Amino acid sequence: MRRPRSGPGERVLVVGAGVIGRVYAARLAAAGNDVRLLARGAALRELSERAVVLRSGGRLLQQSVAVVDVPEGGYDTVLLAVRRDQLDSAAGCLESVDCERVVTLGNCPLGVPELRARLGDRMVAGFPGVGGFFDADGAVEYVPIRQQPTMLERAGGRESGVVTALRGAGFTVRTSGRMVDWLATHAVFVVAMCEALDRAAYSAPGLADDPATLSALVNAIRSGFRGLRERGIVVTPPALAFLFTRTPRSFAAAYWSRVLRGPVGTVALAPHARAARDTEIAALRADVARLLPLGSAPGLDAFLRVDASDSGLGPPRP
């Protein structure tokens, strides 16, 4: 049975108490929604005793959020904010949860049909519009990503309630009728960017100052996008496709040099690439290897496999 509504906002369960889960849970709660944050282990103990603390652009938010370890009760929205490598197990605990919609806030470029088969038509594919890391004191330092706001699948209107709630909490939200293509495009971008950051020892300014690696990164993503198109995937959003396929390579490299020097590079991209190197990024590299079999994107293949024998980061191949 669904819990009685305790206020005018959405009843929301956020699954996952990492950076993304805490940002969305705290901001939704601060906006007056009835929020529960599903956590386990050390995160459960920590958040049972203290508020979620967020820092962004010099602003501080300390917000108490109700924490649970079992997804009981009913909800309007479940936000599934876990890493790609945790997605299958997390989805399993939601199959019997009473809710109107389950929104995935992460990259699952090959997992949408399988998740929809498990969760039904209530599933809405999405992606977060923020990135960040944990400070030494346990606070979340994060940045909204202007170039990549929160994305949600157009799902016959099922997404409308959560779109309203997220916008009410100050998130910029866009919707897409090609969310699976969007996720595939983003996966290619992410694995290439993380390889480039790995070469720069996870220093975003260091990568920004390395024109050779930036040029190779642009070539790799361009090759990957070409491979996606040849396999019938629409490279989206159009602005990203235009940047990597229609502008001169030098322009795209200069653009990312500027971005990497700013908070998107130093707060969002580089810390996540380092923290998720052997978990989510490894899983995404396997997804990209399945999306683009060996030879279908030779420039991306070469870029991802250059140091594979030394680093163990090469994408699995058939």
C-alpha positions as CSV (number, residue, x, y, z in Angstrom):
1,M,0.0,0.0,0.0
2,R,1.2,3.5,-0.7
3,R,1.9,5.7,2.2
4,P,-0.5,8.6,2.8
5,R,0.8,11.8,1.2
6,S,2.4,13.9,3.8
7,G,2.7,17.1,1.8
8,P,2.0,18.6,-1.6
9,G,5.2,17.3,-3.3
10,E,6.1,13.9,-4.8
11,R,6.7,10.8,-2.7
12,V,10.2,9.8,-3.7
13,L,12.5,6.9,-2.9
14,V,16.1,7.5,-3.9
15,V,18.0,4.2,-4.3
16,G,21.7,4.8,-3.8
17,A,23.5,7.0,-1.3
18,G,26.5,8.0,-3.4
19,V,27.1,11.5,-4.8
20,I,24.2,11.5,-7.3
21,G,21.7,10.0,-4.9
22,R,22.5,12.4,-2.1
23,V,22.3,15.5,-4.4
24,Y,18.9,14.5,-5.8
25,A,17.5,13.4,-2.4
26,A,18.6,16.4,-0.5
27,R,17.5,19.0,-3.1
28,L,14.1,17.2,-3.6
29,A,13.6,17.1,0.2
30,A,14.6,20.8,0.6
31,A,11.9,21.6,-2.0
32,G,9.2,20.0,0.1
33,N,9.0,16.5,-1.4
34,D,8.5,13.5,0.8
35,V,11.9,11.7,0.3
36,R,13.3,8.5,1.5
37,L,17.0,7.6,0.8
38,L,17.8,3.9,0.6
39,A,21.2,3.2,2.0
40,R,23.2,0.3,3.3
41,G,26.2,-0.3,5.5
42,A,28.4,2.6,6.4
43,A,26.2,5.1,4.4
44,L,23.1,4.0,6.4
45,R,24.9,4.5,9.7
46,E,26.3,7.9,8.7
47,L,23.1,9.3,7.3
48,S,21.0,8.0,10.2
49,E,23.1,10.3,12.4
50,R,23.7,13.4,10.3
51,A,22.1,15.5,7.6
52,V,23.2,15.3,3.9
53,V,25.7,18.1,3.3
54,L,26.0,19.5,-0.2
55,R,28.4,22.2,-1.5
56,S,28.2,23.8,-4.9
57,G,29.6,27.0,-6.2
58,G,30.2,28.4,-2.7
59,R,26.7,27.5,-1.5
60,L,26.0,25.1,1.3
61,L,22.9,22.9,1.9
62,Q,22.5,20.8,5.0
63,Q,19.3,18.8,4.6
64,S,17.9,16.0,6.8
65,V,16.6,13.1,4.7
66,A,14.8,10.1,6.0
67,V,17.0,7.0,5.5
68,V,15.8,3.4,5.1
69,D,17.4,0.1,4.4
70,V,14.4,-1.7,2.9
71,P,12.3,-0.2,0.1
72,E,8.9,-0.6,1.8
73,G,5.8,1.5,1.2
74,G,4.5,3.2,-1.9
75,Y,5.9,6.1,-3.9
76,D,5.2,8.3,-6.8
77,T,8.8,8.1,-8.1
78,V,11.8,5.9,-7.5
79,L,15.1,7.3,-8.6
80,L,17.6,4.6,-9.2
81,A,20.9,6.4,-8.6
82,V,23.5,3.6,-8.7
83,R,26.5,2.8,-10.8
84,R,26.3,0.8,-14.0
85,D,27.8,-2.2,-12.3
86,Q,25.3,-2.1,-9.5
87,L,22.2,-1.6,-11.6
88,D,21.0,-5.2,-12.0
89,S,21.1,-6.0,-8.3
90,A,19.5,-2.7,-7.4
91,A,16.7,-3.1,-9.9
92,G,16.0,-6.6,-8.4
93,C,14.9,-5.1,-5.1
94,L,12.4,-2.8,-6.8
95,E,10.4,-5.3,-8.8
96,S,7.7,-5.6,-6.1
97,V,7.9,-1.9,-4.9
98,D,4.6,0.0,-5.4
99,C,5.4,3.1,-7.5
100,E,4.2,5.0,-10.5
101,R,7.6,5.2,-12.1
102,V,11.2,4.1,-11.7
103,V,13.7,6.6,-13.2
104,T,17.2,5.4,-13.9
105,L,19.8,8.1,-13.1
106,G,22.8,6.5,-14.7
107,N,24.2,5.1,-18.0
108,C,22.9,1.7,-19.1
109,P,23.3,1.9,-22.9
110,L,22.5,-1.8,-23.3
111,G,20.3,-2.4,-20.3
112,V,17.1,-0.4,-21.0
113,P,15.1,-3.3,-22.7
114,E,16.1,-5.7,-19.9
115,L,15.2,-3.3,-17.2
116,R,11.9,-2.5,-18.8
117,A,11.2,-6.2,-19.0
118,R,11.8,-6.5,-15.2
119,L,10.2,-3.2,-14.1
120,G,7.5,-2.9,-16.7
121,D,6.2,0.3,-18.4
122,R,6.7,2.3,-15.2
123,M,10.5,2.5,-16.1
124,V,11.7,5.8,-17.4
125,A,15.3,6.0,-18.6
126,G,17.2,9.0,-17.5
127,F,20.6,10.5,-16.7
128,P,21.8,12.9,-14.0
129,G,22.7,16.5,-14.7
130,V,25.3,16.9,-11.9
131,G,28.7,15.4,-11.0
132,G,30.9,15.6,-8.0
133,F,32.8,13.8,-5.2
134,F,33.0,13.3,-1.5
135,D,35.1,15.8,0.5
136,A,37.2,14.5,3.4
137,D,34.5,15.6,5.8
138,G,31.9,13.5,4.1
139,A,30.2,16.5,2.4
140,V,29.4,16.2,-1.3
141,E,31.1,18.8,-3.6
142,Y,29.2,18.9,-6.8
143,V,28.5,21.0,-9.9
144,P,25.4,21.2,-12.1
145,I,26.5,20.5,-15.7
146,R,25.0,23.1,-18.0
147,Q,25.9,21.3,-21.1
148,Q,24.2,18.1,-19.9
149,P,21.2,18.8,-17.7
150,T,19.1,16.0,-16.2
151,M,17.8,14.0,-19.1
152,L,14.6,11.9,-19.0
153,E,12.9,9.7,-21.5
154,R,9.6,10.8,-23.0
155,A,7.5,8.0,-21.8
156,G,3.9,8.8,-22.8
157,G,3.5,11.3,-20.0
158,R,4.7,9.0,-17.2
159,E,7.7,11.2,-16.7
160,S,5.7,14.4,-16.1
161,G,5.4,14.2,-12.3
162,V,9.1,13.7,-11.8
163,V,9.9,16.4,-14.3
164,T,7.8,18.9,-12.3
165,A,9.4,17.8,-9.0
166,L,12.9,18.1,-10.3
167,R,12.3,21.5,-11.8
168,G,10.8,22.6,-8.5
169,A,14.0,21.5,-6.8
170,G,16.0,23.7,-9.1
171,F,17.2,21.1,-11.6
172,T,17.3,21.9,-15.3
173,V,15.5,19.0,-17.0
174,R,15.2,18.0,-20.6
175,T,13.3,15.1,-22.2
176,S,14.2,13.0,-25.2
177,G,12.4,10.6,-27.4
178,R,15.7,8.9,-28.2
179,M,17.0,8.2,-24.7
180,V,18.6,4.8,-25.6
181,D,20.5,6.5,-28.4
182,W,21.4,9.3,-26.0
183,L,22.8,6.8,-23.5
184,A,24.8,5.0,-26.3
185,T,26.3,8.3,-27.4
186,H,27.2,9.3,-23.9
187,A,28.8,5.9,-23.2
188,V,31.2,6.4,-26.1
189,F,32.0,9.9,-24.9
190,V,32.6,8.8,-21.3
191,V,34.9,5.9,-22.0
192,A,37.0,8.0,-24.3
193,M,37.2,10.9,-21.9
194,C,38.0,8.6,-19.0
195,E,40.9,7.0,-21.0
196,A,42.2,10.5,-21.7
197,L,42.0,11.5,-18.0
198,D,43.7,8.2,-17.0
199,R,46.6,9.2,-19.3
200,A,46.8,12.6,-17.5
201,A,46.9,10.9,-14.1
202,Y,43.3,12.1,-13.5
203,S,44.3,15.8,-13.6
204,A,41.7,17.7,-15.7
205,P,44.0,20.8,-16.0
206,G,46.8,18.4,-17.0
207,L,44.7,17.0,-19.8
208,A,43.7,20.5,-20.8
209,D,47.4,21.3,-21.3
210,D,48.1,18.2,-23.4
211,P,47.0,19.1,-27.0
212,A,48.2,15.8,-28.5
213,T,46.0,13.7,-26.2
214,L,43.1,16.1,-26.6
215,S,43.4,15.8,-30.4
216,A,43.5,12.0,-30.1
217,L,40.5,12.1,-27.8
218,V,38.5,14.1,-30.4
219,N,39.5,11.7,-33.1
220,A,38.5,8.7,-31.0
221,I,35.0,10.1,-30.2
222,R,34.5,11.1,-33.8
223,S,35.3,7.5,-34.8
224,G,33.0,6.2,-32.2
225,F,30.1,8.4,-33.3
226,R,30.6,7.4,-36.9
227,G,30.5,3.7,-35.8
228,L,27.2,4.3,-33.9
229,R,25.6,5.9,-36.9
230,E,26.7,3.0,-39.2
231,R,24.9,0.7,-36.7
232,G,21.6,2.7,-36.9
233,I,22.1,4.7,-33.7
234,V,21.2,8.4,-33.8
235,V,24.1,10.3,-32.2
236,T,22.3,12.6,-29.8
237,P,22.1,15.3,-28.5
238,P,22.7,17.2,-31.7
239,A,25.0,19.7,-30.1
240,L,27.4,16.9,-29.0
241,A,27.2,15.3,-32.5
242,F,27.9,18.7,-34.1
243,L,30.9,19.4,-31.9
244,F,32.6,16.1,-32.6
245,T,31.6,15.5,-36.2
246,R,31.0,18.8,-37.9
247,T,33.5,21.2,-36.4
248,P,37.3,21.2,-37.0
249,R,39.1,18.9,-34.7
250,S,41.1,21.8,-33.4
251,F,38.0,23.7,-32.4
252,A,36.6,20.6,-30.5
253,A,39.9,20.1,-28.7
254,A,40.1,23.8,-27.7
255,Y,36.5,23.6,-26.4
256,W,37.3,20.7,-24.1
257,S,40.5,22.3,-23.0
258,R,38.4,25.1,-21.6
259,V,35.8,22.8,-20.1
260,L,38.4,20.7,-18.4
261,R,40.0,23.7,-16.7
262,G,36.6,24.6,-15.1
263,P,34.5,22.9,-12.5
264,V,32.9,20.4,-14.9
265,G,36.4,19.0,-15.5
266,T,37.8,19.4,-11.9
267,V,34.7,18.6,-9.9
268,A,32.7,16.3,-12.1
269,L,34.7,14.5,-14.8
270,A,38.1,13.8,-13.3
271,P,37.0,12.7,-9.8
272,H,34.4,10.3,-11.2
273,A,36.8,8.9,-13.7
274,R,39.3,8.1,-10.9
275,A,36.8,6.8,-8.4
276,A,34.9,4.6,-10.9
277,R,37.9,3.4,-13.0
278,D,37.6,-0.3,-12.0
279,T,33.8,-0.4,-11.5
280,E,31.4,1.7,-13.6
281,I,33.9,2.7,-16.2
282,A,35.0,-0.9,-16.7
283,A,31.4,-1.9,-17.2
284,L,30.8,0.9,-19.7
285,R,33.8,-0.1,-21.7
286,A,32.4,-3.6,-22.0
287,D,29.1,-2.0,-23.1
288,V,30.8,0.1,-25.7
289,A,32.8,-3.0,-26.9
290,R,29.4,-4.7,-27.5
291,L,27.9,-1.6,-29.1
292,L,30.9,-1.2,-31.5
293,P,32.5,-4.6,-32.2
294,L,36.2,-4.6,-33.1
295,G,36.8,-2.8,-36.4
296,S,33.5,-0.8,-36.4
297,A,35.2,2.3,-34.9
298,P,38.9,1.9,-35.5
299,G,39.9,5.3,-34.2
300,L,38.1,4.6,-30.9
301,D,39.6,1.1,-30.8
302,A,43.1,2.4,-31.1
303,F,42.6,5.1,-28.5
304,L,41.1,2.7,-25.9
305,R,43.6,-0.1,-26.4
306,V,46.9,1.9,-26.6
307,D,47.8,1.1,-23.0
308,A,45.6,-1.9,-22.5
309,S,48.4,-4.4,-22.0
310,D,49.8,-2.3,-19.2
311,S,46.7,-0.8,-17.5
312,G,44.2,-3.6,-17.9
313,L,41.7,-1.0,-19.1
314,G,41.3,-2.3,-22.6
315,P,37.7,-3.1,-23.5
316,P,36.7,-6.8,-23.6
317,R,36.6,-8.2,-27.1
318,P,34.8,-11.2,-28.4
